[in-house]
Amino acid sequence: MLIKHIAKATAAIALIFGLAACAPEVGSEAWCKDMKEKPKGDWTANEAADFAKHCVF
């Protein structure tokens, strides 16, 4: 029983890390391209600042 819980927890953690790895690194060309395609109204303040810092200048 304990092994099943450990296996489920391990699988959940692996899934979370796997999904997090799919997003491009902030400031990369892929990230800038994704942000250009994302509606400006959906940007967070941090995303807007990062875009200005990495993609505009």
Secondary structure, DSSP 8 states (H G I E B T S, - for coil): -HHHHHHHHHHHHHHHHHHHTTS--TTSHHHHHHHHHS-GGG--HHHHHHHIIIII-
